[in-house]
Amino acid sequence: MVLRIAPRFSYPVGMAVLILSQSALSAPDDALQPYVSATYTYYSNLFLIPSDTPPGTPGVLDPVRKDSSEQVEAGLEFNNTYGLQNFTGYAKVNQTDFQHFTQLDYFGRDLLANWNWNVSSVLQGTLGASDTRSLGPFTDFHLQERNLLDESKEFATADLLISPHWLLHTGLNRDESDFELPVQQINDNASNYKEIGVDYLGSNNGSIGFVYRHLVGNYPNYQLFDGERVTNSYSQDEYKLKVDWHFTGKTELTFLGGYVQRESDLSSLNVYGLNGRLVYLWMPTDKLKFNLTGWHEYSPIQTGEVGYSINTGISTETSWDVTSKINLAARLKYEKRDFYDFIYGAVTPYYDDATNNATVIAKYEPRQFLQFILMITHDLRSANIPEEGFVGNGASLSASLKF
């Protein structure tokens, strides 16, 4: 089964899933696995509001900052293989209720269907779709109002082994996001990408290759500025090196990066340059895992303005199986964002911030069908605009039972 160790709502920046992540409880192959779970969450600054924001500020009328919530979730996961074909998926529903900010209460869902198809040992791929409803994040949106986020995805890939050492790859993907709150619907978007690539397969189960990806992002809702309609719509071409290399059985390096050309509806927001993500995985023992990730990426901003950000960051994750029933994990993350808005032009950023997150997770599984997870987080953001900095601390405790 799939278990989310944090609630589906996304108010704390650091309430993120770590290495032990979404496979915390696993259903056996060829099984239909039902489960139920309950999660209690507390956070000291629910809407990530700066501490010096006075009560009565528009959108921040309630002086209360902290809140707690209870979430009950039920679902099932499917995993079955018929000949060469493997089918997986899950269906989950949850109800989340807040103690103070009851206007945020919501009913959520999380659905996935995936077909890992195989024609032969040289031709295979995936075909699938997902659909979720959750509470939208407060990372860049601090009003004390409910803002549900509906997200859907359809995807397909195909891999063709043309020789023992060369693999051709192609893929299609569509993502769509829709926000409930009218003031946030400027961020409604649908993005499509198609890609093609070739990989050289090494003798160590690693690969080195090249991938070309073309993305089109469409934002149907616009802003009016001096009588002009403006949106975050864009097209992007990526030419990237792709590396997945196993130096030893305990050390792995993955990299995807290269030249990116991003063109927006507004020429002042066009951007060209290097974009990439590097991941280093080290497993000194079977019970200890260490992960180091660095990135430099372009991203549309979700603040209700028209523009983009350049995000540069680094994170470390460590997971330790203390015993067969106890796992400890920790994560440190730092990310700096430089924002470019069409009003200010794209020569220099008009705003930047830096966010530090620290998360510790303890997992206890006394029985194969029963699991408890405790998570503690700390979030700190500094910014050159006072109303964007914040600090917050949180904790959650969840219990899950599978049948």
Secondary structure, DSSP 4 states (H G I P E B T S, - for coil): ----SS-SS--STT----TT-TTSS-PPSSEEEEEEEEEEEEES-TT---TTPPTTBTTB------EEEEEEEEEEEEEEEETTEEEEEEEEEEEEEESS-GGG-EEEEEEEEEEEEEEETTEEEEEEEEEEEEEPP-SS---SS--EEEEEEEEEEEEEEEETTEEEEEEEEEEEEEESSGGGGGG-EEEEEEEEEEEEEPTTS-EEEEEEEEEEEE----EEETTEEE---EEEEEEEEEEEEEEETTEEEEEEEEEEEEEESSGGG-EEEEEEEEEEEEEEETTEEEEEEEEEEEEE--SSSSEEEEEEEEEEEEEEE-SSSEEEEEEEEEEEEEEEETTT-SSS-SEEEEEEEEEEEEEEEEETTEEEEEEEEEEEEEESSGGG-EEEEEEEEEEEEE-
